[in-house]
């Protein structure tokens, strides 16, 4: 779902809008994915301690509403949020993985907070501490990489080695140049090199004079672009075939031919 978070709307208002759109467009889907911290504006543009009030706990009423929606629709939901650590804990840029029964199956925490002028993610988020897990939801095995993590394709490689059929990439990215020069090409490379579907889910809309370029896309494990949206809020629906993943891996053998002695951290996979 290429969602537009209202820059002046509260998280609760954005949540209700997202739920309405999920009910309209995702009732027949096995898995639905929202963009990076879908319910808030891009608050890391500045360092403001008041923005810590935007964080939510995984046992909050906010998350309960997403869980209820997943159960009502019989649809698993990948819901990226600004996760509040429990008392004394840290905060994370987190994708909650909620199964089609409304249970919180697990979390992916962004491993590489993006820190550049005008992008102050390390002020708000600790680096993810859960590694590169995979989750069995909606009849698929899925992985997640959040936004800047896509520039580290070893994450998708590990998830593919752990059996992922598809890797979702929820994103909050600005700038038209990213669409033409980086976004689709980069996700295509990840799909081909790890023999996995890649689903990039970006935001839409303008905040602080910068425009999210949209272009949410689905790439199959052979590198075929199955669909790409424009710049406006929209929903892209496609079929994911685990059997195609299996067939591609049997043919290309990219994952079979890895020299694990050169990648010692993969020995435990």
LUMZA-992705 format. One line per 2 residues: number of its first residue (from 1); their letters; for each residue y, x, z of C-alpha. Coordinates in steps of 0.5 Angstrom, whole numbers. Layout:
<rs>
NUM) A) Y,X,Z ~ ...
</rs>
This chain:
<rs>
1) XX) 0,0,0 ~ 7,3,-2
3) XX) 11,0,3 ~ 18,1,4
5) XX) 20,1,12 ~ 27,-2,13
7) XX) 31,4,15 ~ 35,-1,20
9) XX) 29,-5,22 ~ 25,-4,29
11) XX) 18,-2,29 ~ 16,-9,31
13) XX) 19,-12,25 ~ 16,-7,20
15) XX) 9,-8,23 ~ 10,-16,22
17) XX) 12,-14,15 ~ 6,-10,13
19) XX) 1,-15,16 ~ 4,-20,12
21) XX) 3,-16,6 ~ -4,-14,8
23) XX) -6,-21,9 ~ -3,-22,2
25) XX) -6,-16,-2 ~ -12,-13,2
27) XX) -16,-19,4 ~ -21,-17,-1
29) XX) -21,-10,0 ~ -26,-6,4
31) XX) -21,0,6 ~ -13,-1,6
33) XX) -8,5,7 ~ -1,5,9
35) XX) 4,11,8 ~ 6,16,14
37) XX) 9,13,20 ~ 10,6,16
39) XX) 13,2,21 ~ 19,7,22
41) XX) 25,10,18 ~ 24,18,17
43) XX) 27,20,24 ~ 25,27,24
45) XX) 31,28,19 ~ 35,29,26
47) XX) 33,32,33 ~ 35,26,37
49) XX) 31,25,44 ~ 32,17,43
51) XX) 27,17,37 ~ 21,19,42
53) XX) 22,12,44 ~ 19,10,37
55) XX) 12,13,39 ~ 6,8,41
57) XX) 0,9,45 ~ -7,8,42
59) XX) -8,2,47 ~ -1,-1,46
61) XX) 0,-8,43 ~ 3,-5,37
63) XX) -4,-2,35 ~ -7,-8,38
65) XX) -4,-12,32 ~ -7,-8,27
67) XX) -14,-8,30 ~ -13,-16,30
69) XX) -11,-16,23 ~ -17,-11,21
71) XX) -22,-16,24 ~ -19,-22,21
73) XX) -19,-19,14 ~ -25,-16,15
75) XX) -22,-10,12 ~ -22,-3,15
77) XX) -14,0,16 ~ -12,7,15
79) XX) -5,6,20 ~ -1,12,20
81) XX) 3,12,27 ~ 8,17,31
83) XX) 3,17,37 ~ 5,18,44
85) XX) 1,22,48 ~ -2,20,55
87) XX) 2,21,61 ~ 3,29,61
89) XX) 0,29,54 ~ 3,31,47
91) XX) 6,27,41 ~ 2,27,34
93) XX) 3,25,27 ~ -3,21,27
95) XX) -7,16,22 ~ -11,11,26
97) XX) -18,9,23 ~ -19,2,25
99) XX) -26,-1,22 ~ -27,-8,19
101) XX) -29,-11,26 ~ -22,-8,29
103) XX) -25,-2,33 ~ -21,4,33
105) XX) -26,9,30 ~ -22,15,31
107) XX) -16,19,29 ~ -14,24,24
109) XX) -8,28,27 ~ -3,32,22
111) XX) -5,39,22 ~ 1,42,19
113) XX) 8,39,22 ~ 13,40,16
115) XX) 19,44,19 ~ 25,46,14
117) XX) 32,44,14 ~ 33,37,15
119) XX) 26,36,17 ~ 25,37,24
121) XX) 17,35,25 ~ 16,40,30
123) XX) 21,37,35 ~ 17,31,35
125) XX) 10,33,34 ~ 5,38,36
127) XX) 0,41,31 ~ -6,36,30
129) XX) -12,38,35 ~ -18,34,32
131) XX) -19,38,26 ~ -22,35,19
133) XX) -26,29,21 ~ -29,24,17
135) XX) -30,17,18 ~ -35,12,16
137) XX) -32,5,15 ~ -32,0,9
139) XX) -38,2,6 ~ -35,9,5
141) XX) -34,16,8 ~ -27,18,8
143) XX) -23,23,10 ~ -15,24,11
145) XX) -10,29,10 ~ -3,27,12
147) XX) 3,29,7 ~ 5,36,8
149) XX) -3,37,10 ~ -4,36,2
151) XX) -2,43,1 ~ -8,46,5
153) XX) -13,44,0 ~ -18,47,5
155) XX) -18,41,9 ~ -21,36,4
157) XX) -26,42,2 ~ -28,41,9
159) XX) -28,34,9 ~ -32,34,2
161) XX) -37,38,5 ~ -38,33,11
163) XX) -40,28,6 ~ -33,25,5
165) XX) -33,20,-2 ~ -25,19,-1
167) XX) -19,23,2 ~ -13,19,3
169) XX) -7,22,3 ~ -1,18,7
171) XX) 5,21,5 ~ 13,20,7
173) XX) 16,24,1 ~ 23,24,-2
175) XX) 25,27,-9 ~ 24,25,-16
177) XX) 22,33,-18 ~ 16,32,-13
179) XX) 13,26,-18 ~ 13,30,-24
181) XX) 12,37,-22 ~ 7,37,-16
183) XX) 5,30,-13 ~ 0,28,-18
185) XX) -2,35,-21 ~ -4,37,-14
187) XX) -8,31,-12 ~ -12,32,-18
189) XX) -13,39,-17 ~ -16,37,-10
191) XX) -20,32,-13 ~ -23,36,-18
193) XX) -24,42,-14 ~ -28,38,-8
195) XX) -31,33,-12 ~ -28,27,-9
197) XX) -24,21,-10 ~ -16,23,-7
199) XX) -12,17,-6 ~ -4,19,-5
201) XX) 0,13,-1 ~ 7,15,-1
203) XX) 13,11,1 ~ 18,7,-3
205) XX) 26,6,-1 ~ 32,10,0
207) XX) 34,13,7 ~ 40,17,9
209) XX) 41,18,1 ~ 34,20,0
211) XX) 29,16,-4 ~ 22,16,-3
213) XX) 19,17,-10 ~ 13,13,-9
215) XX) 8,14,-15 ~ 2,12,-10
217) XX) -4,14,-14 ~ -12,15,-15
219) XX) -15,21,-18 ~ -23,20,-19
221) XX) -27,27,-17 ~ -27,28,-25
223) XX) -20,29,-25 ~ -18,22,-28
225) XX) -12,18,-26 ~ -14,11,-25
227) XX) -8,9,-23 ~ -1,11,-21
229) XX) 5,6,-18 ~ 12,7,-20
231) XX) 18,8,-15 ~ 18,0,-12
233) XX) 14,-3,-6 ~ 8,-5,-9
235) XX) 0,-5,-8 ~ -5,-1,-12
237) XX) -12,-3,-12 ~ -18,1,-15
239) XX) -26,1,-14 ~ -29,7,-11
241) XX) -36,9,-13 ~ -40,14,-8
243) XX) -45,14,-14 ~ -40,17,-18
245) XX) -38,22,-13 ~ -46,24,-12
247) XX) -47,25,-20 ~ -41,29,-20
249) XX) -43,34,-15 ~ -50,34,-18
251) XX) -47,36,-24 ~ -41,41,-22
253) XX) -44,44,-16 ~ -38,46,-13
255) XX) -40,45,-6 ~ -47,48,-7
257) XX) -44,54,-10 ~ -39,56,-4
259) XX) -41,63,-1 ~ -41,61,6
261) XX) -41,68,8 ~ -34,69,5
263) XX) -32,62,9 ~ -34,64,16
265) XX) -31,58,19 ~ -35,53,15
267) XX) -42,56,18 ~ -42,50,23
269) X) -41,44,17
</rs>
